[in-house]
Amino acid sequence: MTRHVAILGGGCAGLSLAAKASAMPDTRIMVIEHPDYKTAKDHNWGCWAVDGMQAAHQMARKTWYRWAIYSEKKAVVQTAQHYPYMAISSAAWKGHCRITAKRQGVEFRSVRLSHIDQDQTGFRLVADQPLPDCHHIADSRTPDIPQGIMLQHFRGVEILAENPVFDPDCAVLMDFRCDQSRGIHFIYVLPYSPHQALIESTMFTPHPQEDAFYDHAITRYCEDIIKTGKRQVLRREAGIIPMGFLRPRDDRLDAIGGNGGAIRPSSGYAFTFIQRQIDEAMLHYQQKGELRFSSPHQRIDLWMDKVFLTVLRHRPDVAPMLFSHVASALNGDEMALFMSGLATSRIRLKIIMAMPKWPFLRAMFSGLGQRV
């Protein structure tokens, strides 16, 4: 019997799953997209080229085997031998997945979905156009984000600079030499050449700032810190990523991607975890003949993230020191594994030993019951 599967949402998770259609024989897949999907702007997804990320690595716009974290007091530069940091174009990845999925017979429908009915035989999708019933739904739509949760919010520009101030072999993951008066704030730089780079003003706080705040931070960084000279803006990007523990949008449906807990709570990184979640689902399908999704994170990592987020919420002033300590304790490959959810016990122990004990002890014993 042919099983009909609907994928809700044509973002990273939905399209990455659709591109795996050939791994699910006897399954007919339909992707349900919002009619406005073509208006989505291209942006970068950053992650590390760890094992299992070969396809993304081949498509990366650029990779870096060195990256830096700056505070007012020190600069920490990490070097990787095996797992470089990489920037992936969202438009390129989604376009690749869409073409791959269509070649495998996946159907795409652009509709406005109003609600979903369920009975013993499956699901009925009610939209502004008729849709066929389906047996299974993979829901990659944006999850509901509770008020007050920690957010990663950013606004950035890709520029051409008059002066050759960028080191194209070294990305800047965090530069805390910027205004810290409104919470955790850093500048993120992906250098593509000595004259060209993406520069983002990024914050970890429960509430986004007005656009002028980020723009001013980028201007000050360019003029006072790295001294770019005159700048030409090539493009802009912005976003908000929840940093916390979210419930799926609809408990009746199988959630995937950010809706299915794929976003790493302590960092906002998601691309690697989305691919791992889908790969694990494909393996389960091959073994059991059923499509099921689970969290791509290890429980110990989620526990550490919860403690870390509690510290950041209550002691944002220590953030530059914390991130510098983590970077100082690990080499580049160890950092890549930790940030990608592949840390060994030895790596986790290094991180724990590098942390200032009092803020974390307080978080462990008094803050874990609070929402992060």
C-alpha positions as CSV (number, residue, x, y, z in Angstrom):
1,M,0.0,0.0,0.0
2,T,1.3,3.5,-0.9
3,R,1.4,5.8,2.2
4,H,0.7,9.5,1.6
5,V,3.0,11.8,3.6
6,A,2.5,15.6,3.8
7,I,5.4,17.8,4.8
8,L,4.2,21.1,6.2
9,G,6.7,23.9,5.4
10,G,9.3,24.4,2.7
11,G,12.2,25.7,4.8
12,C,15.4,23.9,5.7
13,A,13.8,20.9,7.5
14,G,10.9,20.4,5.1
15,L,13.0,20.5,2.0
16,S,15.9,18.5,3.5
17,L,13.3,15.7,4.3
18,A,11.7,15.9,0.8
19,A,15.1,15.4,-0.8
20,K,15.3,12.0,0.9
21,A,12.1,10.7,-0.8
22,S,13.9,7.9,-2.7
23,A,14.9,6.4,0.7
24,M,11.2,5.9,1.5
25,P,9.8,3.5,-1.1
26,D,6.0,3.0,-1.3
27,T,5.6,6.6,0.0
28,R,4.1,9.5,-1.9
29,I,5.3,12.8,-0.5
30,M,3.7,16.2,-0.9
31,V,5.2,19.5,0.4
32,I,2.7,22.1,1.6
33,E,4.2,25.6,1.3
34,H,2.8,29.0,2.1
35,P,2.1,31.0,-1.1
36,D,4.7,33.7,0.0
37,Y,7.6,31.2,0.1
38,K,9.3,32.8,-2.9
39,T,9.7,36.1,-0.9
40,A,12.2,34.6,1.6
41,K,15.5,36.3,1.3
42,D,18.8,34.4,1.0
43,H,20.8,34.2,4.2
44,N,23.8,32.3,5.7
45,W,23.6,29.1,7.8
46,G,26.8,28.7,9.8
47,C,27.9,25.3,11.1
48,W,30.9,22.9,11.2
49,A,31.7,20.3,8.5
50,V,31.6,17.4,10.9
51,D,31.0,13.8,9.9
52,G,27.6,13.4,8.1
53,M,27.8,16.9,6.6
54,Q,29.6,16.1,3.4
55,A,26.8,17.3,1.1
56,A,26.6,20.7,2.8
57,H,30.4,20.9,2.8
58,Q,30.5,20.5,-1.0
59,M,28.0,23.3,-1.4
60,A,29.4,25.7,1.2
61,R,30.1,29.2,0.0
62,K,33.3,29.3,2.1
63,T,35.0,27.4,4.9
64,W,37.4,28.5,7.6
65,Y,39.9,26.3,9.5
66,R,40.5,29.2,11.9
67,W,38.1,31.3,13.9
68,A,38.4,33.8,16.7
69,I,36.5,35.0,19.8
70,Y,37.4,38.5,21.1
71,S,36.6,40.1,24.4
72,E,37.9,43.5,25.7
73,K,40.8,41.7,27.4
74,K,41.9,38.9,25.1
75,A,41.6,37.2,21.7
76,V,41.3,33.5,21.4
77,V,42.0,31.9,18.0
78,Q,41.1,28.3,17.4
79,T,42.5,26.1,14.6
80,A,40.8,23.0,13.3
81,Q,42.6,20.2,11.5
82,H,39.5,18.2,10.4
83,Y,36.2,20.1,10.9
84,P,36.2,23.6,9.4
85,Y,33.5,26.2,10.0
86,M,31.4,26.8,6.9
87,A,28.8,29.2,5.5
88,I,25.9,27.8,3.5
89,S,23.6,29.8,1.4
90,S,20.0,29.1,2.4
91,A,18.8,29.8,-1.2
92,A,21.4,27.4,-2.6
93,W,20.6,24.6,-0.1
94,K,16.9,24.9,-0.5
95,G,17.1,25.1,-4.2
96,H,19.3,22.0,-4.3
97,C,16.8,20.1,-2.1
98,R,13.8,21.2,-4.1
99,I,15.3,20.1,-7.4
100,T,16.4,16.7,-5.9
101,A,12.9,16.2,-4.4
102,K,11.1,17.0,-7.7
103,R,13.3,14.5,-9.5
104,Q,12.2,11.9,-7.0
105,G,8.5,12.5,-7.6
106,V,7.7,14.8,-4.7
107,E,4.7,17.1,-5.3
108,F,4.8,20.8,-4.2
109,R,1.6,22.7,-3.4
110,S,1.4,26.4,-2.4
111,V,-1.7,26.9,-0.3
112,R,-3.0,28.8,2.7
113,L,-3.6,26.0,5.3
114,S,-6.4,26.8,7.7
115,H,-6.7,23.7,9.9
116,I,-6.1,19.9,10.1
117,D,-8.7,17.3,10.9
118,Q,-7.8,13.8,12.1
119,D,-9.7,10.5,12.1
120,Q,-8.8,6.8,12.3
121,T,-7.5,6.7,8.8
122,G,-5.3,9.7,8.8
123,F,-5.4,13.5,8.3
124,R,-7.5,15.9,6.2
125,L,-5.8,19.2,5.3
126,V,-8.2,22.1,5.0
127,A,-6.9,24.9,2.8
128,D,-7.9,27.5,0.2
129,Q,-7.4,24.8,-2.4
130,P,-8.4,21.1,-2.2
131,L,-5.7,18.8,-0.9
132,P,-5.6,15.0,-0.8
133,D,-5.9,13.2,2.6
134,C,-2.7,11.8,4.0
135,H,-1.6,9.1,6.4
136,H,1.3,10.9,8.0
137,I,2.3,14.6,8.5
138,A,5.8,15.9,9.2
139,D,5.3,19.4,10.6
140,S,8.3,21.8,10.0
141,R,6.3,25.0,10.6
142,T,7.6,27.6,13.0
143,P,6.9,26.5,16.6
144,D,5.0,28.6,19.1
145,I,7.6,30.8,21.0
146,P,6.6,31.6,24.6
147,Q,6.9,35.2,25.8
148,G,10.1,35.9,27.7
149,I,12.2,33.1,26.2
150,M,15.8,33.9,25.4
151,L,16.2,34.9,21.8
152,Q,19.2,35.2,19.4
153,H,18.4,38.2,17.2
154,F,20.6,39.7,14.7
155,R,20.9,42.1,11.8
156,G,23.8,42.2,9.3
157,V,25.2,43.5,6.1
158,E,27.6,42.0,3.5
159,I,30.0,44.7,2.5
160,L,32.8,45.6,0.2
161,A,35.4,47.6,2.2
162,E,37.8,50.2,0.9
163,N,40.6,48.8,3.1
164,P,41.8,45.1,3.1
165,V,41.0,44.6,6.8
166,F,39.6,41.1,6.7
167,D,41.6,37.9,7.1
168,P,39.8,35.5,4.7
169,D,41.2,32.5,6.5
170,C,39.8,33.4,9.9
171,A,36.1,33.8,10.8
172,V,35.1,35.9,13.8
173,L,32.5,34.0,15.7
174,M,32.1,36.5,18.5
175,D,33.6,39.9,19.1
176,F,32.4,41.4,22.3
177,R,34.0,44.8,21.7
178,C,30.7,46.5,21.3
179,D,27.9,48.0,23.4
180,Q,27.0,45.6,26.3
181,S,24.5,48.0,28.0
182,R,21.4,46.2,26.7
183,G,22.5,42.6,27.3
184,I,24.7,40.0,25.6
185,H,25.9,41.5,22.4
186,F,28.6,40.6,19.9
187,I,29.7,41.1,16.3
188,Y,29.9,38.1,14.0
189,V,32.2,38.3,10.9
190,L,32.4,35.9,8.0
191,P,35.3,37.2,5.7
192,Y,35.1,36.1,2.1
193,S,38.1,38.1,0.9
194,P,40.4,40.9,2.3
195,H,37.8,43.4,1.2
196,Q,34.4,41.5,1.5
197,A,32.7,40.1,4.5
198,L,29.3,39.6,6.2
199,I,29.1,41.5,9.5
200,E,26.3,40.9,11.9
201,S,25.3,42.6,15.2
202,T,23.9,39.7,17.3
203,M,22.3,39.7,20.7
204,F,21.1,37.0,23.2
205,T,18.2,38.7,25.1
206,P,14.5,38.0,25.5
207,H,13.5,41.1,23.4
208,P,14.9,42.3,20.0
209,Q,16.1,45.9,19.6
210,E,15.2,48.5,17.1
211,D,17.0,48.3,13.7
212,A,19.0,51.4,14.4
213,F,20.7,49.7,17.4
214,Y,22.2,46.9,15.2
215,D,23.1,49.3,12.4
216,H,24.9,51.7,14.8
217,A,26.9,48.8,16.3
218,I,28.0,47.6,12.8
219,T,29.0,51.2,11.8
220,R,31.0,51.7,15.0
221,Y,32.7,48.3,14.6
222,C,33.6,49.1,11.0
223,E,34.9,52.6,11.7
224,D,36.4,52.3,15.1
225,I,37.5,48.7,15.6
226,I,38.6,47.3,12.2
227,K,38.7,50.6,10.2
228,T,37.2,49.5,6.9
229,G,37.2,52.9,5.3
230,K,34.4,53.5,2.8
231,R,31.9,50.6,2.6
232,Q,29.5,49.4,-0.1
233,V,26.5,47.4,1.1
234,L,25.9,44.3,-1.1
235,R,23.0,42.8,0.8
236,R,21.3,42.7,4.2
237,E,20.0,39.9,6.4
238,A,18.2,39.6,9.8
239,G,16.6,37.0,11.9
240,I,15.4,35.8,15.3
241,I,16.1,32.3,16.6
242,P,14.6,31.0,19.9
243,M,17.1,29.8,22.5
244,G,15.3,27.5,24.8
245,F,13.1,24.4,25.1
246,L,10.0,24.6,22.9
247,R,6.8,22.6,22.5
248,P,5.8,21.4,19.0
249,R,3.2,23.5,17.3
250,D,0.6,20.7,17.1
251,D,1.0,17.6,19.4
252,R,-1.0,15.4,17.0
253,L,1.7,15.8,14.3
254,D,5.3,14.5,14.0
255,A,7.4,17.6,14.4
256,I,10.7,18.2,12.6
257,G,13.3,20.9,12.4
258,G,12.9,23.8,14.8
259,N,9.4,22.7,15.6
260,G,10.8,19.3,16.5
261,G,13.5,20.5,18.9
262,A,16.4,20.6,16.4
263,I,17.6,24.1,17.4
264,R,20.5,23.8,19.9
265,P,19.1,25.7,22.9
266,S,22.4,27.3,24.0
267,S,23.6,28.5,20.6
268,G,20.8,28.7,18.2
269,Y,22.6,26.5,15.7
270,A,20.2,24.3,13.8
271,F,21.3,23.2,10.4
272,T,23.5,20.3,11.5
273,F,20.9,19.0,13.9
274,I,18.2,19.2,11.3
275,Q,20.3,17.0,9.0
276,R,21.0,14.6,11.8
277,Q,17.4,14.4,12.8
278,I,16.4,13.5,9.3
279,D,19.2,11.0,8.8
280,E,18.2,9.2,12.0
281,A,14.6,9.1,10.8
282,M,15.7,7.6,7.5
283,L,17.7,4.9,9.3
284,H,14.6,4.2,11.5
285,Y,12.5,3.9,8.3
286,Q,14.9,1.4,6.8
287,Q,14.9,-0.7,10.0
288,K,11.2,-0.4,11.0
289,G,9.4,0.6,7.9
290,E,7.9,3.7,9.6
291,L,8.6,7.4,9.6
292,R,9.4,8.7,13.1
293,F,11.4,11.7,14.3
294,S,13.2,12.3,17.6
295,S,15.4,14.9,19.2
296,P,18.9,15.1,17.6
297,H,20.4,16.2,20.9
298,Q,21.9,14.1,23.7
299,R,20.4,14.5,27.1
300,I,23.6,15.5,28.8
301,D,24.0,18.3,26.2
302,L,20.4,19.6,26.9
303,W,21.1,19.5,30.6
304,M,24.3,21.5,30.1
305,D,22.5,23.9,27.8
306,K,19.8,24.5,30.4
307,V,22.4,25.4,33.1
308,F,24.3,27.6,30.6
309,L,21.1,29.5,29.6
310,T,20.2,30.1,33.2
311,V,23.6,31.7,33.8
312,L,23.3,33.8,30.7
313,R,19.8,35.0,31.6
314,H,20.8,36.0,35.2
315,R,24.4,37.0,34.6
316,P,24.7,38.5,31.1
317,D,27.8,40.4,32.2
318,V,29.9,37.3,32.5
319,A,29.1,36.1,28.9
320,P,32.3,37.4,27.3
321,M,34.4,35.7,29.9
322,L,32.4,32.4,29.6
323,F,32.8,32.2,25.9
324,S,36.5,33.1,26.0
325,H,37.0,30.4,28.7
326,V,35.3,27.7,26.6
327,A,37.4,28.7,23.5
328,S,40.6,28.7,25.5
329,A,39.9,25.2,26.9
330,L,39.3,23.5,23.6
331,N,41.1,23.2,20.3
332,G,39.3,23.9,17.0
333,D,38.2,20.3,16.3
334,E,37.0,19.9,19.9
335,M,35.0,23.1,19.6
336,A,33.5,21.9,16.4
337,L,32.4,18.6,17.9
338,F,31.0,20.2,21.0
339,M,28.9,22.8,19.1
340,S,27.7,20.1,16.7
341,G,26.5,17.8,19.5
342,L,29.3,15.3,19.1
343,A,31.3,16.0,22.2
344,T,33.0,13.2,24.1
345,S,33.0,13.0,27.9
346,R,36.6,14.4,27.9
347,I,35.5,17.5,25.9
348,R,32.6,18.1,28.3
349,L,34.8,17.8,31.3
350,K,37.2,20.3,29.8
351,I,34.3,22.8,29.4
352,I,33.0,22.2,33.0
353,M,36.5,22.7,34.4
354,A,37.0,25.9,32.5
355,M,33.8,27.5,33.8
356,P,33.6,29.8,36.8
357,K,32.0,27.6,39.4
358,W,29.8,30.0,41.5
359,P,27.4,31.2,38.7
360,F,27.0,27.6,37.5
361,L,26.4,26.2,41.0
362,R,23.7,28.8,41.6
363,A,22.1,28.0,38.2
364,M,22.1,24.2,39.0
365,F,20.5,24.5,42.4
366,S,18.3,27.5,42.1
367,G,17.5,28.3,38.5
368,L,16.7,25.1,36.7
369,G,13.0,25.3,37.6
370,Q,12.7,28.7,35.8
371,R,11.9,29.1,32.1
372,V,14.9,29.7,29.9
